[in-house]
Amino acid sequence: MKRLNPLYLIFLSLTILFISFFILEDEKVLINNSLKDYTILKTKALSYKDYKDTWNNQSYVEKTVNRILSSSKFKNIKITKNKTKKLLKLKVESISPNILNSFLNKLLNKNVNINKLELNKKYIYVEVGLK
Amino acid sequence: MSLVSNKTKKVFLSLNTKILENEKVDIILSPEFYWLRVFDIPVKTLNQARHVLPTLFEDIIDDISSISYQVQKLDDNRFLCFAYDNKKVYAAIKNSGISLSLVNSVYFSQNECEKFKYFKIENKNFLYTEDNILVKAPDNLFLQNIVDLEKEINKIDLSNHKVDIKLYNNVLKNKYLYSLIVLIFLISTFNFLKYFSYNSEKNNLLEKMVLIKKQASLPSSTIQTNSIINSYEKKLRKQKKLREALSYVLNNKEIKINNITLNRNEIKLTFLNSNKNLVEKYLKKKYKIISSKLKGLVLVVKVKI
């Protein structure tokens, strides 16, 4: 220690200080990037799950349509169902336009893909996408 | 217990010593480099004594600004006090030709040469006074059986009392130096601690991301995920447009629609007994009319969604 000029010690400690600041700044940038990526990934995952579970989910679509049709309102109407690989073809006939209206409302408010729709005062014909 | 008593070479340093050395040396300082007094100081410890020394030496030394002090205890309240100028000793060592890296330790000749009552070295005479203090004697003093220290020097057993000497140009005061270094190290340590906490948080986030991917069963590559989501969003937008168009068409109470046929890209509206202009005007506001045919009372309009 008697040979070592303390100035060298100061320079060493200053160097270590600067290094520590640089490393810290680097890490701050990295962690901010990770945070951004994390939030983006979270929203993506949510929307992905949503799409997979509702709009394009066959069992969800069938369940929803059946639930609508099983409502007591639609007891006395004529329902014709036809299922293919990609589509669920549904024809709902009724004398009362109110019932048709209510059915249309209920269907269009759900997360289902409507491929084709034909409606008039006597019936509603709809093709719902299953995949 | 001196660990290096007989192994290293010893050199007696006086004001004009010039040697060429290439081995490790212990330096013994001649009385020319220090002031020595025996003081009676009523204190108990060496540190307390050292604090008092500057005032005691004020009368003897003119400029005490760069003087260092060292104390040895003789008896209760009696101390052997050394005062020396670090810069002068450092300069003398440099000028003597001894490389600074070869200097092992520095000693006072007062303590080391007690074996010899009087000796000469480099044409200078030194002797111990009655009070047992080593002083430089006049050159022309003749004493019988004077010892030539050059020949005896390497047989000296060095004492424990090393001189606390700084072998560099001391620019700053030690006090501020060390507190400054400690401060700098504290800040650096703080920074490094922050770095480690950020690092662990980042790893935490990465783990969470892996977990999210697993839970949502996302496909492994981001490109795949993005393209799947894009295609789904396209579908969703189409569906929204479809529903909007339907509600727009059905909202108008003035036009009575007979039949609506909706495809992915267009709506075909059939009207009975309607005003063609009125219908077209309403539809044109939001959508583009592909075709509009009137056959008798039946109006068929195709609109692009």
Chai-1 contact restraints between the chains, C-beta under 6 A:
chainA,res_idxA,chainB,res_idxB,connection_type,confidence,min_distance_angstrom,max_distance_angstrom,comment,restraint_id
A,K2,B,I165,contact,1.0,0.0,6.0,A-B,restraint_1
A,K2,B,K166,contact,1.0,0.0,6.0,A-B,restraint_2
A,K2,B,L167,contact,1.0,0.0,6.0,A-B,restraint_3
A,R3,B,L167,contact,1.0,0.0,6.0,A-B,restraint_4
A,N5,B,Y168,contact,1.0,0.0,6.0,A-B,restraint_5
A,P6,B,L177,contact,1.0,0.0,6.0,A-B,restraint_6
A,L9,B,I181,contact,1.0,0.0,6.0,A-B,restraint_7
A,S13,B,I181,contact,1.0,0.0,6.0,A-B,restraint_8
A,S13,B,I184,contact,1.0,0.0,6.0,A-B,restraint_9
A,S13,B,F185,contact,1.0,0.0,6.0,A-B,restraint_10
A,I16,B,S188,contact,1.0,0.0,6.0,A-B,restraint_11
A,L17,B,I184,contact,1.0,0.0,6.0,A-B,restraint_12
A,L17,B,S188,contact,1.0,0.0,6.0,A-B,restraint_13
A,S20,B,S188,contact,1.0,0.0,6.0,A-B,restraint_14
A,S20,B,N191,contact,1.0,0.0,6.0,A-B,restraint_15
A,S20,B,F192,contact,1.0,0.0,6.0,A-B,restraint_16
A,I23,B,Y195,contact,1.0,0.0,6.0,A-B,restraint_17
A,L24,B,N191,contact,1.0,0.0,6.0,A-B,restraint_18
A,L24,B,K194,contact,1.0,0.0,6.0,A-B,restraint_19
A,L24,B,Y195,contact,1.0,0.0,6.0,A-B,restraint_20
A,E27,B,Y195,contact,1.0,0.0,6.0,A-B,restraint_21
A,E27,B,Y198,contact,1.0,0.0,6.0,A-B,restraint_22
A,L30,B,K202,contact,1.0,0.0,6.0,A-B,restraint_23
A,I31,B,Y198,contact,1.0,0.0,6.0,A-B,restraint_24
A,I31,B,K202,contact,1.0,0.0,6.0,A-B,restraint_25
A,S34,B,K202,contact,1.0,0.0,6.0,A-B,restraint_26
A,S34,B,L205,contact,1.0,0.0,6.0,A-B,restraint_27
A,Y38,B,L205,contact,1.0,0.0,6.0,A-B,restraint_28
A,Y38,B,M209,contact,1.0,0.0,6.0,A-B,restraint_29
A,L41,B,M209,contact,1.0,0.0,6.0,A-B,restraint_30
A,L41,B,I212,contact,1.0,0.0,6.0,A-B,restraint_31
A,A45,B,I212,contact,1.0,0.0,6.0,A-B,restraint_32
A,A45,B,A216,contact,1.0,0.0,6.0,A-B,restraint_33
A,A45,B,L218,contact,1.0,0.0,6.0,A-B,restraint_34
A,Y48,B,A216,contact,1.0,0.0,6.0,A-B,restraint_35
A,Y48,B,L218,contact,1.0,0.0,6.0,A-B,restraint_36
A,Y48,B,I229,contact,1.0,0.0,6.0,A-B,restraint_37
A,K49,B,A216,contact,1.0,0.0,6.0,A-B,restraint_38
A,Y51,B,Y232,contact,1.0,0.0,6.0,A-B,restraint_39
A,L108,B,R243,contact,1.0,0.0,6.0,A-B,restraint_40
A,N113,B,Q239,contact,1.0,0.0,6.0,A-B,restraint_41
A,K116,B,N263,contact,1.0,0.0,6.0,A-B,restraint_42
A,L117,B,L262,contact,1.0,0.0,6.0,A-B,restraint_43
A,E118,B,T261,contact,1.0,0.0,6.0,A-B,restraint_44
A,L119,B,I260,contact,1.0,0.0,6.0,A-B,restraint_45
A,N120,B,N259,contact,1.0,0.0,6.0,A-B,restraint_46
